[in-house]
Amino acid sequence: MEEKIIGLVLAGGKSRRFGEQKAFAKYDGKSFLQRSIEALQGITDKMVIVGSSEVKMKLPSSLQKLFIHDVTSFKGKGPLAGIYSGMEYENGDWYFVLPCDMPLVNQEVMNEIYKHRHPSYDIVIPSIYGKIHPLIGLYHPRLKPTLFNLLKNEQYRMMTLIERVNVKYINEQNFINHEVFTNVNDKETLNQIQSLTKERE
């Protein structure tokens, strides 16, 4: 029987450091959100966008049907709440998580991560030159009780989860382009990656 892979796009909320909602910032003519969706499209069976009401209001009607809020108990409690909420909303054999502030991530990256999945792993994520990227990767549904307990006990750090479960790290040797893991938290970083793109054209 084929595995059911659910794509979870973490669209976030106000993005105070960035100055606007990052989900709708644009890189190379497409919004960050659209780029995250496209990176997951070829490898997932169903897509879910998790975010705030502010994000939902700006979504085109074609994407509103994919949108969910955090479960009420953990509303606005960060990525752990987003992942847990996605698991509550949609049953799957694996959950492919991707944030909407890494616009360089593409299907090639997703395919490489997917190749490393195994039933013995709880999480499969990149670790590039020692930097762990917990929000790009595969999460097994058996994590749901652990996620619930962490959230219930107000432990919201991703690394708290990572330290408690069986994680498969994929290092830099598995990826040709390491720039794809750039996290865009501010306009300066966005300008930098846009400049690099123009230099290559």
Buried (B, 14 or more C-beta within 10 A) or exposed (E): EEEBBBBBBBBBBBBEEBEEBBBBBBBEEEBBBBBBBEBBEEBBBEBBBBBBEBBBEBBEEEBEEBBBBBBEEBEEBBBBBBBBBBBBBBEBBBBBBBBBBBBBBBBEBBEBBBEBBEEEBBBBBBBBEEEBBBBBBBBBBEBBEBBBEBBEEEEBEBEEBBEBBEBBBBEBEBBEEEEBBBBBEBEEBBEBBBEEEEEEE
